[in-house]
């Protein structure tokens, strides 16, 4: 019986620690996404089309389509 209780306590502690970790990491990820958006916007403003692969990937994610279909006007419109 004591073995079940220790397992239960351990599982509860693991569950609680995971919830805390998700909350903390979520805040960090939100900050990093904001920083990445600023960084990529600056690269688009200062760069020339076609952009580096990192910028291409970011544009594809933001516009929801493959980079091969994205025009320079769409990219410039996103950062204005």
LODO-972914 format. One line per 5 residues: number of its first residue (from 1); their letters; for each residue x negated, y negated, z negated of N, C-alpha, C. Coordinates in steps of 0.1 Angstrom, whole numbers, plus 2048, in hexadecimal, padded with zeros to 3 digits. Layout:
# residues N
NUM> A> X:Y:Z:X:Y:Z:X:Y:Z | ...
END
This chain:
# residues 80
1> XXXXX> 7F8:80C:800:800:800:800:7F7:7F3:800 | 7ED:7F4:7F8:7E4:7E8:7F7:7DD:7E5:805 | 7DB:7F0:80C:7D4:7EF:819:7DD:7E7:823 | 7EA:7EA:822:7F4:7E3:82B:7F4:7D4:828 | 7F4:7D1:81B:7F4:7C3:817:7E8:7BB:81B
6> XXXXX> 7DC:7C2:81A:7D0:7BB:81E:7D0:7B9:82E | 7D5:7C2:835:7D6:7C1:843:7E0:7B5:847 | 7EB:7B5:840:7F5:7AA:842:7EF:79D:83F | 7E8:79C:834:7E2:78F:830:7D7:78B:83B | 7CF:794:83F:7C5:791:849:7CB:78D:856
11> XXXXX> 7D6:794:85B:7DD:790:867:7E3:782:866 | 7E9:77F:85B:7EF:772:858:7E4:767:859 | 7D9:76A:853:7CE:760:853:7C9:75E:861 | 7C7:769:869:7C3:768:877:7CD:75F:87F | 7DA:762:87D:7E4:75B:885:7E4:74C:881
16> XXXXX> 7E2:749:875:7E2:73B:870:7D5:734:876 | 7CA:73B:875:7BD:735:87B:7BE:732:88A | 7C5:73B:891:7C6:739:89F:7CF:72D:8A2 | 7DA:72B:89A:7E2:720:89C:7DB:713:89A | 7D3:713:890:7CB:707:88D:7C1:704:898
21> XXXXX> 7BB:70E:89D:7B1:70D:8A7:7B7:708:8B4 | 7C3:70D:8B7:7CA:708:8C3:7CD:6F9:8C2 | 7D2:6F5:8B7:7D5:6E7:8B4:7C8:6DE:8B6 | 7BE:6E2:8B0:7B1:6DA:8B0:7AC:6DA:8BF | 7AB:6E5:8C5:7A6:6E6:8D2:7AF:6DF:8DC
26> XXXXX> 7BC:6DF:8DA:7C5:6D8:8E3:7C2:6C9:8E3 | 7C0:6C3:8D7:7BC:6B5:8D7:7AF:6B2:8DE | 7A5:6BA:8DC:799:6B9:8E3:79A:6BA:8F2 | 7A2:6C3:8F7:7A5:6C5:905:7AC:6B9:90B | 7B5:6B3:903:7BD:6A8:908:7B3:69C:90A
31> XXXXX> 7AA:69A:901:7A0:68F:902:797:691:90E | 793:69E:910:78A:6A1:91B:791:69F:928 | 79D:6A3:929:7A5:6A1:936:7A6:692:939 | 7A8:68A:92F:7A8:67B:931:79B:676:936 | 790:67B:930:783:677:934:780:67B:942
36> XXXXX> 784:687:946:782:68D:953:78A:684:95D | 796:681:95A:79E:679:963:797:66B:966 | 792:665:95C:78B:658:95D:77E:65A:966 | 777:665:963:76A:667:96A:76D:66A:979 | 777:672:97C:77A:675:98A:780:669:991
41> XXXXX> 788:661:98B:78D:655:991:782:64C:995 | 778:64A:98C:76D:642:990:765:647:99B | 763:655:99C:75C:65B:9A7:763:659:9B4 | 770:659:9B4:778:657:9C0:777:649:9C5 | 778:63F:9BB:777:631:9BF:76A:62E:9C5
46> XXXXX> 75F:634:9C0:752:630:9C4:74C:639:9CF | 753:645:9D1:74E:64E:9DB:754:64D:9E9 | 74F:656:9F1:755:657:9FF:75B:664:A01 | 765:664:A09:76C:671:A0D:764:678:A17 | 762:685:A17:767:68F:A0D:75E:68E:A00
51> XXXXX> 764:692:9F5:75E:690:9E8:756:69D:9E5 | 750:69D:9D9:749:6A9:9D4:753:6B4:9D0 | 74F:6C0:9CF:758:6CB:9CC:760:6C9:9BF | 759:6C3:9B5:760:6C0:9A8:76C:6B6:9AA | 769:6AC:9B2:774:6A2:9B4:77F:6A8:9BD
56> XXXXX> 77B:6B0:9C7:785:6B7:9CF:78E:6C0:9C7 | 788:6C7:9BE:790:6D0:9B5:79A:6C8:9AD | 795:6BD:9A7:79D:6B4:99E:7A9:6AE:9A7 | 7A6:6AA:9B3:7B0:6A4:9BB:7BB:6AF:9BF | 7B6:6BB:9C2:7C0:6C6:9C5:7C9:6C8:9B9
61> XXXXX> 7C3:6C8:9AD:7CB:6CB:9A1:7D6:6C0:99F | 7D1:6B3:9A1:7DA:6A8:99E:7E5:6A7:9A9 | 7E2:6A9:9B5:7EB:6A7:9C0:7F3:6B4:9C3 | 7EF:6BF:9BE:7F6:6CC:9C0:7F5:6D2:9CE | 7EA:6CF:9D5:7E9:6D5:9E2:7DA:6D7:9E5
66> XXXXX> 7D7:6E0:9EE:7C9:6E2:9F1:7C2:6D5:9F6 | 7B5:6D4:9F4:7AD:6C8:9F7:7AE:6C6:A07 | 7AE:6D1:A0E:7AE:6D0:A1D:7BA:6C8:A22 | 7C5:6C7:A1A:7D1:6C0:A1E:7D1:6B2:A18 | 7C8:6AF:A10:7C8:6A2:A09:7C0:697:A12
71> XXXXX> 7C7:68C:A14:7C1:681:A1C:7BA:677:A12 | 7B2:66F:A18:7AA:665:A10:7B4:65B:A0A | 7BF:658:A11:7C9:64F:A0C:7D0:654:A00 | 7D3:661:A00:7D9:668:9F4:7CF:667:9E8 | 7C3:669:9EA:7B9:669:9E0:7B8:65B:9DA
76> XXXXX> 7B7:651:9E3:7B6:643:9DE:7C3:63F:9D7 | 7CF:644:9DC:7DB:640:9D5:7DC:646:9C7 | 7D6:651:9C5:7D6:658:9B8:7CF:650:9AD | 7C4:649:9B1:7BC:642:9A7:7C0:634:9A5 | 7C9:62F:9AD:7CD:620:9AC:7D6:61F:9A0
END
